[in-house]
Amino acid sequence: MVYGKQQAPKLLNDEQMRKYVADGYVALKPEVPDEVHETVRKKLQFMVDEEFNYGNNVLPRVPEMGSHPK
């Protein structure tokens, strides 16, 4: 199942690939505004604190996780 707009994958550059091979991970800066992150955090925290089982219904209840406007 596909949610949101699909974009072409962003490839790692040479330096990022070297870091990944050497360290096993690469830290990427998000392109999503801080306000979106805060909204997602609050909605998820509410679900964890106030509801006993949200199952696999997270994305419909927190649609900000699926896509973001450019």
VMD Tcl script that draws the C-alpha trace (Angstrom):
set ca {
  {0.00 0.00 0.00}
  {1.33 3.45 -0.88}
  {0.55 6.61 1.05}
  {1.34 10.15 0.00}
  {3.24 11.26 -3.05}
  {6.01 8.97 -4.16}
  {9.26 10.71 -4.96}
  {12.40 9.44 -6.58}
  {14.78 8.07 -3.93}
  {17.58 10.36 -2.84}
  {20.89 8.59 -3.21}
  {23.76 8.93 -0.78}
  {26.80 10.81 -2.00}
  {30.30 9.31 -1.87}
  {31.10 10.70 1.58}
  {27.80 9.44 3.02}
  {28.47 5.99 1.56}
  {31.97 5.94 3.11}
  {30.49 6.89 6.49}
  {27.82 4.21 6.18}
  {30.35 1.51 5.34}
  {32.72 2.62 8.11}
  {30.19 3.42 10.85}
  {27.11 1.42 9.88}
  {24.81 4.45 9.79}
  {24.40 7.88 8.26}
  {22.63 10.77 9.99}
  {20.39 12.70 7.61}
  {18.87 16.11 8.21}
  {15.08 16.05 7.82}
  {13.46 18.25 5.20}
  {10.24 18.42 7.20}
  {9.55 21.58 9.23}
  {9.93 21.34 13.01}
  {6.22 22.07 13.44}
  {5.33 18.86 11.61}
  {7.65 16.85 13.85}
  {6.05 18.39 16.93}
  {2.53 17.64 15.66}
  {3.46 14.02 15.00}
  {5.12 13.71 18.41}
  {2.06 15.09 20.21}
  {-0.38 12.85 18.35}
  {1.72 9.73 18.94}
  {2.23 10.61 22.61}
  {-1.54 11.02 23.04}
  {-2.12 7.61 21.48}
  {0.46 5.99 23.79}
  {-0.78 7.75 26.94}
  {-4.55 7.68 26.40}
  {-5.36 4.64 24.28}
  {-4.67 1.01 24.99}
  {-4.22 -0.31 21.45}
  {-3.99 1.74 18.29}
  {-2.99 -1.28 16.19}
  {-1.95 -0.61 12.63}
  {-4.19 2.45 12.42}
  {-1.37 4.94 13.06}
  {-0.95 6.46 9.60}
  {-4.64 7.28 9.11}
  {-4.67 8.92 12.55}
  {-1.37 10.75 12.05}
  {-1.42 11.57 8.34}
  {1.51 13.96 8.74}
  {3.75 10.88 8.85}
  {2.79 9.88 5.31}
  {3.79 12.88 3.28}
  {4.64 16.51 3.56}
  {4.10 19.44 1.23}
  {7.10 20.73 -0.68}
}
mol new
graphics top color blue
foreach p $ca { graphics top sphere $p radius 0.5 }
foreach p [lrange $ca 0 end-1] q [lrange $ca 1 end] { graphics top cylinder $p $q radius 0.2 }
display resetview
